[in-house]
Amino acid sequence: MDIDGILGTRQPSKSSNPRKIWLKTREMWLVVLGVILHAVYMLSIFDIYFKTPIVHGMDPVTPRFKAPAKRLVLLVADGLRADKFFEPDSNGNFRAPFLRSVIKNQGRWGVSHARPPTESRPGHVALIAGFYEDPSAVTKGWKANPVEFDSVFNQSRHTISYGSPDIVPIFCGALPHSTWNTYPHEYEDFATDASFLDEWSFDQFQSLLNRSNEDPKLKELLLQDNLVIFLHLLGCDSNGHAHRPFSSIYLNNVKVVDHIAERTYALLEGYFKDDRTAYVFTADHGMHDKGSHGDGHPTNTDTPLVVWGAGVNYPKLSSGTNHSNCGFRFVDDHEHDTLTPKEWGLDEIERVDVNQADIAPLMSTLLGLPCPVNSVGNLPLEYINMNEAEKVEAVLANTKQILNQFLRKSYIKQSNSFYFKPFKPLADYSSTLNRIEELIFVKDYEAAMKLSENLRSSALQGLHYFQTYDWLMLMSIITLGYIGWMVCLLLHVLQSYTSVPGNILRKESAFHQRNNSRKVYLMGCLLLGVICIKFMLEHSPPLYHAYMAMTVFLWMQILSEYQFILALWRHIQWGKINFIVKLLAIVAVSILIVEFLVNSFTKRELYTWCFLTVGVLASFYLFKSIPWRSRIPIFVCITCWFLSIFTLMPAEIPDNNPLVISSGAMIIIIGATARWLDLHAEGKKYWQSICNHETKKSRFPMLFYLQALLVGLASVMVSLSTSHRTEKQELLPVHQMINWLIAGYSMVLPLFSENGLLSRLTSIFLGFAPCFLLLSIGYEAVFYSALALVLMSWILFENTLLHPSAVKNLSPHTRNMEEHMILENDNRYLQLSDIRIPLTFMVLFNIAFFGTGNFASIASFEISSVYRFITVFSPFLMAALLIFKLFIPFMLVMYETKEAGWKLAIASAILES
């Protein structure tokens, strides 16, 4: 009988029923605990990384200079990329002739750098309120304002706004001094050319001006100062999602936006005739080539910025020298003074890049308004046409506003902390402010400007200091908690599924002594109580108590087993040298594989080398273990190599409907082959164990044919839905209904499959295929088949890995009683070699998510995948469909892992008999 180190041999078959019941109950509670633990710890992401930067209680800082502009127009082209705006078309003509003439003759320009997540709500909050909103606000909805914050609109005397129902109400819905309107949600249909949405916003504003000629009150409202006009132009975003940013529809939308800017300028200059209007044209985010946005890719973070009108500097020729702060990096991690592409044709005109949040203090300064109280933007002086004294006053007002936030956060943290650690660089901020005032009084504006900018920089660093004040404590608690959870699971496995407890009982009498777990629990409860009282006195969030309670509880469970842990350590030390070497080797390989998985998050091509290597090694191993006539070694090698291709393909999946349709035929062929093997596997001992041996008639003999029919229908609907939507720019309701019915009905059918491993696997594979095909746009449809084939190879590998040894070691009587032994001895002790199963699962789990893109990137959610189910903008339904599409391969991996583990247990039980 072979013994694999401390993990020993097969578990005795005559185990008591009470122990089985106790073990089942314990594992049920472990599952419950695991779900609660991961749910609680996942929420820590919001307390550590996504903590809201907003604080209340600060007073606005009134600027001490005359407003350069009486009114300001903000034009935001949602989803407009900087390069598509500035570069010429294929004929050498520029798409935005009016705004280019503004850049060359009237105002200043640059690139506005957005910070991830590059979504519409965070982008507009940065533009209008001047701060980078808690990213979790994206999950709280576009239509509501979950957190109250100050903005340029709040500080204005009146705000006029027209545009999307997902953006305009965020800022104007609860603003009494505002006039606004939005189009219905049904207008946001990705099957159409959405440029008409931009025309709608302009038409509404033009209609307002026309009505003012007959409405004296409206006329009076328009003529007052501190007026803000906001036109939200959604066309580029919708067309970018639906047709990609390199499509003719998107590029034509850039021309539409430029024409609207030109008409707005002409309309207002003709209406007011006072040259007191400032104009800001920009975008909230860009658009990736694949028609998505959200991450930090330059195509998503780089947006155009053009400013002109009252109070704005005129163009300046580029000096060709770097600025003094050329080492500065923007929020999207781009370096300052990035070279302007020659194809833009603007390299002779000075370019002034800004962070997106810098636009809010710029607009406030042009209107002579206080900066929004939560703004963290730096006023870009290069855009402002003021004298030196006014510039210093503007920067000082910007500095005081940021400093007030710092002082408020410092006061809140100090009043709620037992041991407060202040931000030392600003310990003497008041004397610095006094020094700035003295320099302004003696008209030393250059020194005052430099001191103000340094103080502003220190205040921003102080804000970051208090934003991350609890990071070390929270990260320590969460890290200890996860480590504790892993140790708890390891102890449970060692105590319940290995021979370790029995060996220790035989060798160590100390293990029989009474466990002093009560003392451990008492001390743990006292420690938890003290820490929770401290959290209460410091007014810490309720989740802080939950994090600490989970961590303390886990370590109480671990320390209550300290005698077992000490005995285990001594047992390992007493072990044979070959076992210790084997254990260390397995640990090293496990760490190597985990590091490989971490690096694969950013380097998908690593999986190509992984599966190429695994295909060769696994096939060579099988060639030595089983006859080549079984064709299993060749099958394993080919499937691994087939899967390795996909991680070399671009994450930006190109549209290829013929490939999706062909994938449907491939899925049917694979299913038919598996069905044939399931029915004709007799005499093929290496395939027979995974096939159905039931002699009774199947409950649903037509199930396979029905599932194959649904896969064929899904392929047909892929062709019909896509072609009609492309030609007619609409999704027919009948197509939409049929697609939903096919996807829903097909996923129910696997519940009626037969009990055989191959038949059930085939049914699940065919069951999810129609839904996956309808959600596919390119090569990911083929990936679905490749992944299923590799999963089948894994089961065959695990099955054949032990079969020759099992046959060799079994006596004739045992061979005859094989089926009975499998049923009776369905439990065994784990072995060190079993570590290959969770390691293989982790690799397959990751390839399921990263095989056709980067799951870690928001922009990898290909929104065009849902257009066969829905085209009208519905963020949460669309996100749900995209996430479900990504989870379909994962569910295949989960099922295969379960079956592979079951087969391994059965085969090993026979082997060790």
Secondary structure, 3 states (H helix, E strand, C coil): CCCCHHHCCCCCCCCCHHHHHHHHHHHHHHHHHHHHHHHHHHHHHHHHCCCCCCCCCCCCCCCCCCCCCCEEEEEEECCCCHHHHHCECCCCCECCHHHHHHHHHCCEEEEEECCCCCCHHHHHHHHHHCCCCCHHHHHHCCCCCCCCCCCHHHHCCEEEEEECCCCHHHHHCCCCCEEEEECCHHHCECCCCCHHHHHHHHHHHHHHHHHHCCCHHHHHHHHCCCEEEEEEECHHHHHHHHHCCCCHHHHHHHHHHHHHHHHHHHHHHHHHCCCCEEEEEECCCCCCCCCCCCCCCHHHHEEEEEEEECCECCCCECCCCCCCCCCCECCCCCECCCCCCHHHCCCCECECCEEHHHHHHHHHHHHCCCCCCCCCCCCCHHHECCCHHHHHHHHHHHHHHHHHHHHHHHHHHHHCCCCCCCCHHHCCHHHHHHHHHHHHHCCCHHHHHHHHHHHHHHHHHHHHHHHCCCHHHHHHHHHHHHHHHHHHHHHHHHHHHCCHHHHHHHHCHHHHCCCCHHHHHHHHHHHHHHHHHHHHHCCCCHHHHHHHHHHHHHHHHHHCCHHHHHHHHHHHHCCCHHHHHHHHHHHHHHHHHHHHHHHHCCCCCHHHHHHHHHHHHHHHHHHHHCCHHHCHHHHHHHHHHHHHCHHHCCCCCCCCHHHHHHHHHHHHHHHHHHHHHHHCCCCCHHHHCCCCCCCCCCCCCCHHHHHHHHHHHHHHHHHHHHHHHHHHCCCCHHHHHHHHHHHHHHHHHHHHCCCCHHHHHHHHHHHHHHHHHHCCCCCHHHHHHHHHHHHHHHHHHHHHHHHHHHHHHCCHHHHHCHHHHHHHCCCCCCCHHHHHHHHHHHHHHHHHHHCCCCCCCHHHCCHHHHCCCCCECCHHHHHHHHHHHHHHHHHHHHHHHHHHHHHHHHHHHHHHC
